[in-house]
Amino acid sequence: MPGTDQPFDAAAFDPAAYGRFAARDYDELHAELDPAAAVDTLMDLAHGGPVVEFGIGTGRLALPLAQRGLEVHGIDGSPEMVALLRRKQGGEAIPVVIGDFSGVTAGNDFALAVLAINTIYALPSQEAQVACFRNASRHLRPGGRFVVEAWVPDVGAFRNGTAVRPVQIHDGHVELEIARLHPATQRMLTTKVHMSDGSISLIPANHRYAWPSELDLMAQLAGMRLAYRWENWERTPFDDASTAHISVWEKPPVDA
Ligand SMILES: C[S@@+](CC[C@H](N)C(=O)[O-])C[C@H]1O[C@@H](n2cnc3c(N)ncnc32)[C@H](O)[C@@H]1O
């Protein structure tokens, strides 16, 4: 099990685990997440160059980027998630490497590498997250950019180390997130509970969370510098009240 209160073993990390639990419900649970602003921002950042998406999933961002004319590649640990991408129009044409995005290679001349929806935290340790930044940098051409979407840790939301958060409330389906915090190791164990028309799915996920400043240091270790930080894909400036961030780190141009 990837989440819940099972003892945590970073060495046993399985990049396919999330998709095994999440694939069945993923598109329904993310149907309300309009990708338009993300796609506009990524289009602007890519300047027409090729894009690799780490954790491409079912193609929520990759397919509209490809439809707007970009060359898009992906890496994903989950064959189940990629099978859903393949079933969609245009999904067969996107090259995808199945494997862990902290280590596998999909090329080395990308203008943009993208890691959306907090998936940097799916990596089980600081070491694995640093490896991911280094891998992103290896995928980029000089001047290329690595874009990460992530929440800002909110340890104040927890009482006695636990929190229950309604994520979606609809007549036909409800999604709750039940979480336990381990501040000493910057870990949050969650199980999402999706109740829909008489069926219940449990989607466990571990997070090794980090503050933006720690991610900046990981980027620095990988030879990249912060270029932009916004609080959302609409590019609202990041400030004291921001609960999430879109961060863009840049690899230096050759002649820098
Ligand atoms: C929350 S989904 C995001 C999917 C897509 N990027 C989107 O925006 O809808 C996270 C995706 O990352 C994949 N994933 C998680 N950890 C991974 C890892 N270490 N290596 C490769 N893929 C991973 C999961 O299988 C899943 O498809």
The ligand as an SDF file (V2000), in Angstrom:
LIG
                    3D

 27 29  0  0  0  0  0  0  0  0999 V2000
   -1.6850   13.4070  -10.0320 C   0  0  0  0  0  0  0  0  0  0  0  0
   -1.3070   12.5230  -11.4750 S   0  0  0  0  0  0  0  0  0  0  0  0
   -1.0390   13.8620  -12.6270 C   0  0  0  0  0  0  0  0  0  0  0  0
   -1.2930   13.4500  -14.0580 C   0  0  0  0  0  0  0  0  0  0  0  0
   -1.2040   14.6030  -15.0700 C   0  0  0  0  0  0  0  0  0  0  0  0
    0.0860   15.2310  -15.0380 N   0  0  0  0  0  0  0  0  0  0  0  0
   -2.2870   15.6230  -14.8000 C   0  0  0  0  0  0  0  0  0  0  0  0
   -1.9390   16.7950  -14.6420 O   0  0  0  0  0  0  0  0  0  0  0  0
   -3.4580   15.2520  -14.7670 O   0  0  0  0  0  0  0  0  0  0  0  0
    0.3520   11.9690  -11.1630 C   0  0  0  0  0  0  0  0  0  0  0  0
    0.9110   11.0690  -12.2320 C   0  0  0  0  0  0  0  0  0  0  0  0
    2.2960   10.8610  -11.9540 O   0  0  0  0  0  0  0  0  0  0  0  0
    2.5930    9.4820  -12.0020 C   0  0  0  0  0  0  0  0  0  0  0  0
    3.7200    9.2640  -11.0770 N   0  0  0  0  0  0  0  0  0  0  0  0
    3.7400    9.4450   -9.7270 C   0  0  0  0  0  0  0  0  0  0  0  0
    4.9790    9.2440   -9.2450 N   0  0  0  0  0  0  0  0  0  0  0  0
    5.7530    8.9090  -10.3080 C   0  0  0  0  0  0  0  0  0  0  0  0
    7.1410    8.6030  -10.4630 C   0  0  0  0  0  0  0  0  0  0  0  0
    7.9890    8.6070   -9.4220 N   0  0  0  0  0  0  0  0  0  0  0  0
    7.6030    8.3320  -11.7020 N   0  0  0  0  0  0  0  0  0  0  0  0
    6.7670    8.3440  -12.7740 C   0  0  0  0  0  0  0  0  0  0  0  0
    5.4490    8.6460  -12.6880 N   0  0  0  0  0  0  0  0  0  0  0  0
    4.9620    8.9240  -11.4710 C   0  0  0  0  0  0  0  0  0  0  0  0
    1.3150    8.7670  -11.6520 C   0  0  0  0  0  0  0  0  0  0  0  0
    1.2740    7.4690  -12.1800 O   0  0  0  0  0  0  0  0  0  0  0  0
    0.2810    9.6970  -12.2680 C   0  0  0  0  0  0  0  0  0  0  0  0
   -0.0010    9.3410  -13.5900 O   0  0  0  0  0  0  0  0  0  0  0  0
  1  2  1  0
  2  3  1  0
  2 10  1  0
  3  4  1  0
  4  5  1  0
  5  6  1  0
  5  7  1  0
  7  8  2  0
  7  9  1  0
 10 11  1  0
 11 12  1  0
 11 26  1  0
 12 13  1  0
 13 14  1  0
 13 24  1  0
 14 15  1  0
 14 23  1  0
 15 16  2  0
 16 17  1  0
 17 18  1  0
 17 23  2  0
 18 19  1  0
 18 20  2  0
 20 21  1  0
 21 22  2  0
 22 23  1  0
 24 25  1  0
 24 26  1  0
 26 27  1  0
M  CHG  2   2   1   9  -1
M  END
$$$$
